[in-house]
């Protein structure tokens, strides 16, 4: 694709940043245009100047730690100079979001509920992976298989109903599996936006529950070369993590490089002691190069990710008793057999061109996911190779009468192959195509948005025949048996949304959104036929399944004052053809077994999910440094026309309340700034509304966890020389089982004689970040 020449119409913006109260100049303030990923920092006198900007309407963000951010749309065709005054910040709900929107929109002006998780909050958490770090957000939980594998769940829906987006491209890593995590480097994520509710309009099939959008750090100002080194140690499983990053911007030529890694031995708790083979190893690397110009930008990013987690399992011997585990040092950082090895490679080419009053986005990404499961140290059985080519082409137009219009086409091509000697799902080819249009209109204090999308997914599955030795053969072989039948099918769906927000006053707002979601059945639901290691089940697919369609109503009301920030979101979601797996029984009522493993089969029904989230942050003026934050999450999911034992949806999280008292201290002295101290309570109610049929799930008792944290920036001559974050999860070393932990159903634990394994005990995390600055920022 040819790039426009630098003769495109361009302009500049300059000005001064001051403190609104004292009128003193503010240095090191970030002035950033997120739509074109260009920015600068104010100098010691508060002045800034950014050149080579497109002559069009753009959104600028002015931000500085401890101050309320300013977001403003500027018509650069008529404005070249503007000053800004920043006020000390105590408000909480004023972020700008991009997920699922036709353009940049204030969080309180989006009809759909969106949560923003900033970088500081990610750093202050104790987590073993990026999904673990997000699972404390209201309405968000995780399905885990040990410490190394976490899958996101939004309002009771997970797997292929949640899309994870990184660098604008949906992550495709065979997310249909229980023990398949998200192949993302936690240290490379700058902040996260979580859209809760159907987002099929913007993202197509699989976004019925919502979207987790992971966003990298913004482009540096020109003339700047910066980086950092992150180290992290966690006490419970001896996790040692590190990441080194260096990036720069020289006259609009940008680059970024990062190398990361984690090592963890087995974790422990008060019931199980050491949980055998829960160790994992992770390695990641990425590199980005690109151009930022007045015509827009063009960025190419390459990344690789490697994860090697052990598979925790409890097996039985021939006499039906617990089999003795193979002797292994629980403090070994090398997982023993069985284990997985996942390699994920990705290339993303992201382009944005300003054409007239609008802009054209052309995004192409290629991913390859290689997943191997090893039964012994040097021999794998299952080997799935997935290739995905994603594309998105869209044009956005902003008019002078506050209309924003976006139209586009997007989808993916996908190919999966079986390269191993064991088989769970058939090889297949898939092609997605979606056409959509989204509009937004602001009329005074009202914001209206909506749109329509049509999707078509075609899937071709390959037949597979095995001989008596379980080796691949042809259908003409005399002793051939059919493991997978070939089939092909097409699934179509219409998605849409219509929403409105109203700014009741400067401090209060309300929002309403109606949305329809669409999800085609995935390959596991359609064609599974094999043992799924790590999930303790033999899975059987169902080619008669129909696409899921949902209709959801979201309503919210919020308040953002000097003393209180609060938001209440309620939802009601009806899902037709909801797909789930249930355990099969014999005619005698016992478990149906294949290869001594319980058999599960996919089926469909009508589901109803409802609930909501409440967020309240009290920061009493003039004690603005004090925050008393509370969140409450509740989700209930039911199946229609089912007996009592099968009327509740599987894998629904219990009601959860989190409360935290936090002190934010802007300055302790000249060498300690941005300090914080926190203490929190995490209470999970008993989950007694579960899918009990065929002993698929069991009740989970209530439990309460305590956590705490402390940290600060160490400074010299107004520059940060290091940042320290110390936090602790499960302060009292409580023994508990999360309802969404797969290890809860791992069978008889030979060490304790109890069913399944417990979650991690007390875990103390220490993070140290050392920034690197090679040159000082200059004006663009």
C-alpha positions, 0 to 999 in steps of 0.5 A: 500500500503506497503511503501518501506524500508529506505534501498533505495539509499540515499544521501545528499546536503550541501553548502553555500548561499551568496549575489552575490554582497557583498559575505556576507552570507545569513541566513534564505534562503529556500532550497527546493526540491518540488518534494519530499517536503523536505527542510531546511533553511540556518543558520546565516553563510549561510550554509545548509545541507539536508540529506536522499535525494533520489539518483536521479535527483531532482529540487532544489529551492533557495529563499529569499524575495527580491532576485531572486530565483534560480531553478536548476536540480541537479543529486544527484547521482554525486553531494553532495555539491553546493554553491549558490549566490543570486542576488537582484530580480527585474524580474517577470516571473521566477516561477517554475510551476507544473500544467499540466506538466510532471514535474517541469518546469519554467513558461517561458518554458511552452507552455501553458500560466500559471499565478502564484499567490504567497502568498504575493499577496493573502494577499495584496488583499481585498477579501471575498473568494479565487476565489474573490482573484484570479479574479484580474488576467488577463484572470480570472473573477468570477460569483458571487451571493453576497459576499459569493459565487464566481465561477471562469471563465477563458477566458469567460468559467466557471462552469464545464469547469474550474477544481479547484485542491486542494492537487492534487485532483479536487474539486467536489462540484456540480459546475454546479450551478450558486450559488454553490461556491468553498468549500475551506479555503482561509487561507489554500492556500499558492499559486495558479497556473492558467493554461489558456486553455484546460488542458484535457490532464492532468486532463480529462473532464471538464478542457476545459477552464483551471485549478486553482491549489491551493497549500498548504505551503511546508513542514517545515525543520526537527526539526522545529515547526511553525505556525501563527495566522491570523485575518482579518476585512473588513469594508463594511460587517463587515467581521471578519475572523481568522485562526490558524495554527501549523505545524512541522517536526520531523525527517521526520514525518510531521504534520499540523493543521489549524482552520479557520472561517469567519463571515459577515453581509449584504453588502452595496452600494450607490444605494441599501443601505443594500443588504438584506440577503447577510450575510454568515458564514464560518468554516473550519478545516484541519489536515495532517500527513505524512512521508518524506523519501529518498524513497519519501513521504506519506501524509494523509490530512483530511479537512472539510468546512462549508458555510452558505450563505443567498440567496438574492432574490426579489419576487413579491406579488399577485398584481405584485408589490414588496413584502416587505422584512421580517424585519431583522437586516442588521448587523446580522451575521446570514443569514435569510431564504432562505439560503443554508448550505453546508458541504464539507468533504475530505480525500486525501492520496498522495504518491510518491515513487522513483523507479529507475530513475523515480517516481510513484505517487499514489493519492486517494481522497474521498469527500462528498458534502452536499448542503441544501437549506432552505426556512424557518429557520428550514426546508430545501427543496433541499438537494443534497448529492454528494460522489466522489472517485478520483484516479490518478496513474502515473509514471514519468521518467527523462532521461539523454538526457533531456527527461521527460515522464509521463504515467498514469490513472486517473478518478473518481467514483461519486454518487449523491442522492436527500435527500430533498423534492424539486428536481432539478436534478435526482440522478445519478451514474458516472464513469470516466476513463482516460488513458494518456501519456505526454512527454517533451524534451529540446533541447538547447533553445527549449522545446517541449511538448505534449501528448494524452489522452483517456477518457470515462465517463458513467452516470446512472440517476435514475427515480423519481415519485411524487404523487399529494402532491409532495411526492416521490412515485412509478410509479405504484401509481395511481396519480404518475407523472414522475419528472425525467426519467431514462437514461444512456449514455456514453461519450468518447473523445480524448484530446491532446496538442503539444507545443514548447517554444523558449528562444530567448535570456536570457531575451526574449522568445516565445511559441506556443501551440495547444490543444484539449479539451473534456467535457461531459455534466453534470447532470444539463445540461442533466436532470434538471427539477426544480427551481434553487434557487438563480439563479431565473430560472426554468431549464430544461435539454436536454438528446440529448446533445453531448460532447463538443470538443474544439481546441485552439491555444495559442501564447505568447511572453515575456520579462524579463529584469532589467527594464521591465517584459512583456508578451503577450498571444493570443488565438483562441478557437473553441468549437463544441457542446457548451452547454448553457441555454437560456430563453424560450418564449410563442407563444405570446412572453412573458416569459415562466413561471413555478411556476412564475419563468422564464424557461431556457432550455439547448441547444448546438451550435458551439462557437468561443472564442478569445482574450488575455492578456497583462502584463507589469511591469516597474521597472526602474533601479536603482529605483528597488523598484518602479513597474508600473504594467499594465494588459489588458484582452479581451475575445469575444465569439460568437455562429455560425448561430444565429440571432443578439440577440443570436450570443454572448455567455452568461456570457462573461466578458467585456474588462478589464484594471488594472493598479497599482503603487507599492513601495516595500521597503525592509527595512525601519529600524531595526523593519520595513521591506518588506514594500509596498504601492500601488495604482490601477485603475480597468477599465471595459469597457461596455459589449454590446456584450451579449446574448440578446435573450429572455432577458437572459442578458442585457447590462452592463455599463462601470465602473472604480474602485480605490483601494489602499494598505499599509503594512509591516513586524514588526521585532525584532532581524531579526525575523518577529513578525507580518505582517500588510496588509491594503487594500481598494477596490472601494475607491470612493464607486462607485455604479456598477453592474458586468456583471457576477453578478447573483444579476444583474438579481435578479428581481425588488429590492423593496427598489430602484425600480431598476432591480437587486442589485449592487455590494459591495461599499467601502471595507477596509480590515485589516489583521494582521498575527502573526507567531509562532515559537516553535523551530529553524530549523535544518539540515535534 
